[in-house]
């Protein structure tokens, strides 16, 4: 793959248009602005990241997480661009120098397709069709569509959200640049290749759009004609993934300390584990010299140091492996290729997180509650899509926004309209709809 071809500012749906611009923003900065001002981005403030939405302690939600991923992604992209321009002087003055902004935009977008209640919401959609009432629909749906919905994945849904022409929208959806769209597709293959890990990059309805983008950018295609579509990753996906990996792992540790799931000593040990003894002593000395005595502030300082160290290590890993990445031969994430000390410390954080954080009562409670809410919404609304002539079905269908094609004569289109509607809900709105359609909450009471 070639950098100058990979970094294209061509826009999906406006390939043949060259609108007059009235400001000095780059096309990639326009992507960032378009995302920040969008309704799906605003809705992230009421979507669970890991912990229940805030009570007395404000922890991360999908919005704050996305802001942090985009900020770190900008640093990763800028640092990589600076290092690689020194190696490839011919890239100076080209669009390549804007990769920080591209990764920033992809960071804003990477979680837009996540349903309410985090991974519990994804699982609820998948298992409704594999284990629940939706299983009865299998004979009536095409194998490709069945693969899509039984492997429902937030990343693929984000690509759909940004590219699909919903009713009343223009061609190309949000009309994003090719480079930004390709940089957010973490698993660039069809749902039929998802396997046991359950991940894929685009629904069958958006496959042609991804193929158009990938072929234009010169992304290596691994599938032969007639086989399920499969590409290697766009190189910038690795930077978006690294920003996401660093933010969710390190910030979950900070949140867990605030929520008293982890003690200060446990948190300190985890965060200082990314450094050798000399660096640890230097960090602790700086904290003491600056008069920081509040435990939360100490954690903030150590967290910032850990994020900075991981950022530098991921930049080095990307630059060192540039050729393998461009050849589509790089395996795994950047985190798996950093120095052993930091890689082992990250792995230890993952182990502690799984044992003490993700299995903690507050997290399990929101997952169980969220799963039940999603399961019930799916049962009621899919039933309405399957038998739209019934009175209750007609009442439920009236709740849908006009952008969703719930009135289509095609069953698959109606089923996907339900999934679009539910996956776009916030946690709070999903709970509200659940209570109202089940008679638990009445506006007059």
C-alpha positions as CSV (number, residue, x, y, z in Angstrom):
1,X,0.0,0.0,0.0
2,X,1.2,3.6,-0.7
3,X,0.8,6.5,1.8
4,X,-0.1,9.1,-0.8
5,X,-2.9,6.9,-2.1
6,X,-4.1,5.8,1.3
7,X,-4.7,9.4,2.5
8,X,-7.5,10.6,0.3
9,X,-9.9,13.5,1.1
10,X,-12.4,12.3,-1.5
11,X,-15.9,12.2,0.1
12,X,-18.4,9.3,-0.1
13,X,-21.4,10.4,-2.1
14,X,-19.7,13.6,-3.4
15,X,-17.0,12.0,-5.5
16,X,-17.8,14.2,-8.5
17,X,-18.6,17.4,-6.7
18,X,-16.1,20.1,-5.8
19,X,-18.1,22.5,-3.7
20,X,-16.7,26.0,-3.0
21,X,-15.2,26.3,0.5
22,X,-15.5,29.5,2.5
23,X,-12.9,28.8,5.2
24,X,-9.4,27.3,5.6
25,X,-10.4,24.0,7.3
26,X,-8.9,20.9,5.7
27,X,-11.4,18.2,4.6
28,X,-10.3,16.0,7.6
29,X,-11.0,18.9,10.0
30,X,-14.4,19.1,8.4
31,X,-14.9,15.4,9.3
32,X,-14.1,16.1,13.0
33,X,-16.4,19.1,13.1
34,X,-19.2,17.2,11.4
35,X,-19.0,14.4,13.9
36,X,-18.8,16.7,17.0
37,X,-22.0,18.5,15.9
38,X,-23.9,15.3,15.1
39,X,-26.8,13.9,17.0
40,X,-25.3,10.4,17.4
41,X,-22.2,12.0,19.0
42,X,-24.3,13.9,21.5
43,X,-26.2,10.8,22.4
44,X,-22.9,9.1,23.6
45,X,-23.2,11.2,26.8
46,X,-26.0,8.9,27.9
47,X,-24.5,5.6,26.8
48,X,-22.6,3.3,29.3
49,X,-18.9,2.8,28.8
50,X,-18.3,0.3,31.6
51,X,-19.8,1.6,34.8
52,X,-23.4,2.7,35.4
53,X,-24.2,6.2,34.4
54,X,-23.1,8.7,37.1
55,X,-24.5,9.1,40.6
56,X,-22.4,11.0,43.1
57,X,-19.1,10.0,41.3
58,X,-18.8,11.0,37.6
59,X,-17.0,8.2,35.7
60,X,-16.5,7.7,32.0
61,X,-19.4,7.4,29.6
62,X,-19.1,6.8,25.8
63,X,-18.8,10.5,25.1
64,X,-16.0,11.2,27.5
65,X,-14.2,8.0,26.3
66,X,-14.6,9.1,22.7
67,X,-13.2,12.5,23.4
68,X,-10.2,11.0,25.1
69,X,-9.6,8.5,22.3
70,X,-9.7,11.3,19.8
71,X,-7.3,13.4,21.8
72,X,-4.8,10.6,22.2
73,X,-5.3,9.6,18.6
74,X,-4.4,13.1,17.5
75,X,-1.1,12.8,19.4
76,X,-0.4,9.4,18.0
77,X,-1.0,10.5,14.4
78,X,1.0,13.7,14.7
79,X,4.0,12.0,16.3
80,X,3.9,9.2,13.6
81,X,3.6,11.8,10.8
82,X,6.6,13.7,12.2
83,X,8.8,10.6,12.4
84,X,7.8,9.2,9.0
85,X,8.2,12.5,7.2
86,X,11.8,12.5,8.3
87,X,12.1,9.0,6.8
88,X,10.2,9.8,3.6
89,X,10.9,13.5,2.7
90,X,8.6,13.2,-0.3
91,X,5.6,13.1,2.1
92,X,6.3,16.6,3.4
93,X,3.7,19.1,2.3
94,X,1.2,16.3,1.3
95,X,-2.1,15.2,2.9
96,X,0.0,12.6,4.9
97,X,0.9,15.3,7.4
98,X,-2.8,15.5,8.4
99,X,-3.0,11.9,9.7
100,X,-3.3,13.2,13.2
101,X,-6.6,14.9,12.3
102,X,-7.8,11.8,10.5
103,X,-7.1,9.6,13.5
104,X,-8.8,12.2,15.7
105,X,-11.9,12.1,13.5
106,X,-12.0,8.3,13.6
107,X,-11.6,8.5,17.4
108,X,-14.8,10.6,17.5
109,X,-16.6,8.1,15.3
110,X,-15.4,4.8,16.6
111,X,-18.1,4.2,19.2
112,X,-21.1,5.8,17.4
113,X,-22.6,2.5,16.5
114,X,-22.6,1.0,20.0
115,X,-26.1,0.2,21.3
116,X,-27.3,1.1,24.8
117,X,-25.7,-0.6,27.8
118,X,-22.3,-1.3,26.3
119,X,-21.3,-4.8,25.3
120,X,-24.4,-6.2,27.1
121,X,-26.5,-4.4,24.5
122,X,-24.5,-6.0,21.6
123,X,-24.9,-9.4,23.2
124,X,-28.6,-8.9,23.6
125,X,-29.1,-8.2,19.9
126,X,-27.0,-11.1,18.9
127,X,-28.6,-13.7,21.2
128,X,-32.2,-12.5,20.5
129,X,-31.7,-14.0,17.1
130,X,-29.5,-17.0,18.1
131,X,-31.3,-18.0,21.3
132,X,-34.5,-15.9,21.7
133,X,-37.7,-15.3,19.8
134,X,-35.8,-14.0,16.8
135,X,-34.5,-17.5,16.0
136,X,-37.9,-18.3,14.4
137,X,-37.1,-15.8,11.7
138,X,-34.0,-17.6,10.3
139,X,-35.9,-19.4,7.5
140,X,-37.3,-16.1,6.3
141,X,-34.0,-14.2,6.1
142,X,-31.1,-14.5,3.7
143,X,-27.9,-16.2,5.0
144,X,-25.9,-12.9,4.6
145,X,-28.4,-10.9,6.6
146,X,-28.6,-13.6,9.2
147,X,-24.8,-13.5,9.6
148,X,-25.1,-9.7,10.0
149,X,-27.6,-9.6,12.8
150,X,-26.4,-12.7,14.7
151,X,-22.9,-11.1,14.9
152,X,-24.2,-7.5,15.4
153,X,-21.1,-5.4,16.1
154,X,-20.8,-1.8,17.2
155,X,-17.9,-1.1,14.8
156,X,-19.8,-2.3,11.8
157,X,-22.9,-0.3,12.9
158,X,-20.8,2.9,13.2
159,X,-19.8,2.5,9.5
160,X,-23.5,2.0,8.6
161,X,-24.5,5.0,10.7
162,X,-22.1,7.2,8.8
163,X,-22.5,5.9,5.3
164,X,-26.1,4.5,4.9
165,X,-28.6,6.6,3.1
166,X,-31.4,6.7,5.7
167,X,-34.8,8.1,4.5
168,X,-34.5,11.8,3.9
169,X,-30.7,11.8,4.0
170,X,-28.3,12.5,1.1
171,X,-26.2,9.9,-0.7
172,X,-23.2,9.0,1.3
173,X,-24.9,9.6,4.7
174,X,-22.6,11.9,6.6
175,X,-20.5,12.3,3.5
176,X,-17.2,11.6,5.2
177,X,-13.8,11.4,3.6
178,X,-12.6,8.0,2.4
179,X,-9.5,8.1,4.7
180,X,-11.6,8.8,7.8
181,X,-14.1,6.1,7.0
182,X,-11.4,3.5,6.3
183,X,-9.5,4.4,9.5
184,X,-12.4,3.4,11.7
185,X,-13.1,0.0,10.2
186,X,-11.2,-2.2,12.7
187,X,-12.3,-5.6,11.2
188,X,-12.4,-5.1,7.4
189,X,-14.3,-8.2,6.4
190,X,-17.8,-9.5,6.0
191,X,-19.9,-10.9,8.9
192,X,-19.6,-14.4,7.4
193,X,-15.9,-14.4,8.4
194,X,-16.6,-13.2,11.9
195,X,-16.0,-16.7,13.4
196,X,-16.0,-17.3,17.1
197,X,-14.7,-13.8,17.9
198,X,-17.9,-12.3,16.4
199,X,-16.2,-9.2,14.9
200,X,-16.6,-7.8,11.4
201,X,-16.5,-4.5,9.7
202,X,-19.6,-3.8,7.6
203,X,-23.1,-5.1,7.1
204,X,-23.9,-6.6,3.7
205,X,-26.0,-3.4,3.0
206,X,-22.8,-1.3,3.2
207,X,-20.3,-3.7,1.7
208,X,-20.3,-2.0,-1.7
209,X,-19.5,1.3,0.0
210,X,-16.5,-0.2,1.8
211,X,-15.3,-1.9,-1.3
212,X,-15.4,1.4,-3.2
213,X,-13.4,3.1,-0.5
214,X,-10.9,0.3,0.0
215,X,-10.2,-0.1,-3.8
216,X,-9.8,3.7,-4.3
217,X,-7.3,3.8,-1.4
218,X,-5.4,0.8,-2.6
219,X,-6.0,-1.3,0.5
220,X,-4.9,-4.9,-0.1
221,X,-7.8,-7.3,-0.8
222,X,-7.4,-10.8,0.6
223,X,-10.5,-12.4,-0.9
224,X,-10.8,-13.9,-4.4
225,X,-13.8,-13.2,-6.6
226,X,-16.9,-14.9,-5.3
227,X,-15.5,-15.3,-1.7
228,X,-16.7,-13.2,1.3
229,X,-15.1,-9.8,1.1
230,X,-11.9,-9.4,3.1
231,X,-9.3,-6.7,3.2
232,X,-6.2,-5.9,5.3
233,X,-6.6,-2.9,7.6
234,X,-6.0,0.7,6.6
235,X,-2.7,1.5,8.4
236,X,-4.3,4.3,10.5
237,X,-6.7,1.7,12.1
238,X,-3.8,0.6,14.2
239,X,-3.4,4.1,15.7
240,X,-7.2,4.4,16.4
241,X,-7.1,1.0,18.0
242,X,-4.1,1.9,20.1
243,X,-5.8,5.1,21.4
244,X,-8.9,3.1,22.2
245,X,-6.9,0.3,24.0
246,X,-4.9,2.8,26.1
247,X,-7.9,4.9,27.1
248,X,-10.3,2.2,28.1
249,X,-7.8,0.2,30.0
250,X,-6.0,3.0,31.9
251,X,-9.2,5.1,32.4
252,X,-11.1,2.1,33.8
253,X,-8.4,1.8,36.4
254,X,-8.8,5.4,37.4
255,X,-12.6,5.1,37.5
256,X,-12.3,2.0,39.6
257,X,-10.2,3.9,42.2
258,X,-12.8,6.6,42.4
259,X,-15.6,4.1,42.9
260,X,-13.4,2.3,45.5
261,X,-13.4,-1.0,43.6
262,X,-9.6,-0.7,43.6
263,X,-7.6,0.6,46.6
264,X,-5.0,3.4,46.2
265,X,-2.2,0.9,46.7
266,X,-3.6,-1.4,44.0
267,X,-4.0,1.5,41.6
268,X,-0.6,2.9,42.3
269,X,1.0,-0.5,41.7
270,X,-0.8,-0.9,38.4
271,X,0.0,2.5,37.0
272,X,3.6,2.6,38.1
273,X,4.1,-0.9,36.6
274,X,4.7,0.7,33.2
275,X,8.0,2.1,34.4
276,X,11.3,0.8,35.7
277,X,12.4,1.4,39.3
278,X,14.3,4.6,38.4
279,X,11.3,6.1,36.5
280,X,9.0,5.1,39.4
281,X,11.1,6.9,41.9
282,X,11.2,10.0,39.7
283,X,7.4,10.0,39.3
284,X,6.9,9.7,43.1
285,X,9.5,12.4,43.8
286,X,7.7,14.8,41.4
287,X,4.4,14.1,43.1
288,X,6.0,14.9,46.5
289,X,7.9,18.0,45.3
290,X,4.7,19.4,43.8
291,X,2.9,19.0,47.1
292,X,0.2,16.6,45.8
293,X,-1.4,14.9,48.8
294,X,-4.9,14.2,47.5
295,X,-5.0,10.5,46.5
296,X,-7.3,11.1,43.5
297,X,-4.8,13.7,42.2
298,X,-1.9,11.3,42.7
299,X,-3.8,8.8,40.6
300,X,-4.4,11.4,37.9
301,X,-0.7,12.2,37.7
302,X,0.3,8.6,37.5
303,X,-2.4,7.9,35.0
304,X,-1.1,10.7,32.8
305,X,2.4,9.3,33.0
306,X,1.2,5.8,32.0
307,X,-0.8,7.1,29.1
308,X,2.2,9.2,27.9
309,X,4.6,6.2,28.1
310,X,2.1,3.9,26.2
311,X,1.6,6.6,23.5
312,X,5.4,6.8,22.9
313,X,5.7,3.1,22.8
314,X,2.9,2.7,20.3
315,X,4.4,5.4,18.1
316,X,7.7,3.5,18.1
317,X,6.0,0.2,17.3
318,X,4.1,1.7,14.4
319,X,7.2,3.4,12.9
320,X,9.4,0.3,13.4
321,X,6.8,-1.9,11.7
322,X,5.8,0.6,9.0
323,X,6.8,-1.7,6.1
324,X,5.0,-4.7,7.5
325,X,1.9,-2.6,8.1
326,X,1.9,-1.3,4.5
327,X,2.4,-4.8,3.2
328,X,-0.6,-6.1,5.2
329,X,1.7,-8.5,7.1
330,X,1.5,-6.9,10.5
331,X,-0.2,-9.1,13.1
332,X,-2.1,-8.1,16.2
333,X,-2.4,-4.7,17.8
334,X,0.3,-2.1,18.4
335,X,0.0,-2.9,22.1
336,X,1.2,-6.4,21.4
337,X,4.4,-5.0,19.8
338,X,5.6,-2.5,22.5
339,X,8.5,-3.1,24.8
340,X,8.2,-6.1,27.1
341,X,8.0,-4.0,30.3
342,X,5.0,-2.0,29.1
343,X,3.4,-4.9,27.3
344,X,3.5,-7.1,30.4
345,X,2.2,-4.2,32.6
346,X,-0.7,-3.7,30.2
347,X,-1.5,-7.4,30.2
348,X,-1.4,-7.4,34.0
349,X,-3.9,-4.4,34.0
350,X,-6.2,-6.4,31.7
351,X,-6.1,-9.4,34.1
352,X,-6.9,-7.3,37.1
353,X,-9.6,-5.4,35.3
354,X,-11.4,-8.6,34.2
355,X,-11.2,-10.1,37.7
356,X,-12.0,-7.0,39.8
357,X,-13.6,-4.4,37.6
358,X,-15.7,-6.1,34.8
359,X,-16.9,-8.8,37.2
360,X,-17.8,-6.2,39.9
361,X,-21.4,-5.9,41.2
362,X,-22.1,-2.4,39.7
363,X,-20.9,-3.5,36.3
364,X,-22.8,-6.9,36.4
365,X,-26.0,-5.1,37.6
366,X,-26.1,-2.7,34.7
367,X,-25.3,-5.5,32.2
368,X,-28.1,-7.7,33.6
369,X,-30.6,-4.8,33.6
370,X,-29.5,-3.6,30.2
371,X,-29.8,-7.0,28.7
372,X,-33.3,-7.5,29.9
373,X,-34.4,-4.0,28.6
374,X,-32.8,-4.7,25.2
375,X,-34.3,-8.2,25.0
376,X,-37.8,-6.9,25.7
377,X,-37.5,-4.0,23.3
378,X,-36.4,-6.4,20.6
379,X,-39.2,-8.8,21.2
380,X,-41.9,-6.2,21.0
381,X,-40.5,-4.2,18.1
382,X,-39.4,-7.1,16.0
383,X,-42.9,-8.6,16.5
384,X,-44.3,-5.3,15.2
385,X,-42.0,-5.5,12.2
386,X,-43.0,-9.1,11.4
387,X,-46.7,-8.5,11.8
388,X,-47.2,-4.8,11.0
389,X,-51.0,-5.1,10.5
390,X,-51.8,-5.8,14.1
391,X,-53.2,-2.9,16.2
392,X,-50.3,-3.0,18.8
393,X,-47.8,-3.2,16.0
394,X,-49.2,-0.1,14.4
395,X,-49.0,1.8,17.7
396,X,-45.4,0.7,18.2
397,X,-44.4,1.6,14.6
398,X,-45.6,5.1,15.2
399,X,-42.8,5.6,17.7
400,X,-40.2,5.2,15.0
401,X,-38.4,8.2,13.5
402,X,-39.2,8.9,9.9
403,X,-35.6,8.1,8.9
404,X,-36.1,4.4,9.6
405,X,-37.7,2.4,6.8
406,X,-40.1,0.4,9.1
407,X,-42.9,0.7,6.5
408,X,-40.9,-1.2,3.8
409,X,-42.5,-4.2,2.1
410,X,-39.2,-6.1,2.6
411,X,-39.0,-8.0,5.9
412,X,-35.2,-7.7,6.2
413,X,-35.4,-3.9,5.8
414,X,-38.0,-3.7,8.6
415,X,-35.9,-5.9,10.9
416,X,-32.9,-3.7,10.2
417,X,-35.0,-0.6,10.9
418,X,-35.8,-2.0,14.4
419,X,-32.1,-2.7,15.0
420,X,-31.2,0.8,13.8
421,X,-33.8,2.4,16.1
422,X,-32.8,0.4,19.2
423,X,-29.1,0.6,18.7
424,X,-29.3,4.4,18.4
425,X,-31.1,4.8,21.7
426,X,-29.3,6.1,24.8
427,X,-29.5,4.0,28.0
428,X,-31.9,6.5,29.5
429,X,-34.2,6.5,26.4
430,X,-34.1,2.7,26.1
431,X,-35.3,2.5,29.8
432,X,-38.0,5.1,29.1
433,X,-39.4,3.3,26.1
434,X,-39.2,-0.1,27.9
435,X,-41.2,1.3,30.8
436,X,-43.8,2.9,28.6
437,X,-44.5,0.1,26.2
438,X,-44.8,-2.3,29.1
439,X,-47.2,-0.1,31.1
440,X,-44.6,0.4,33.9
441,X,-44.6,4.2,33.4
442,X,-47.5,6.4,32.4
443,X,-47.2,10.1,31.4
444,X,-50.3,10.9,33.4
445,X,-48.9,9.5,36.7
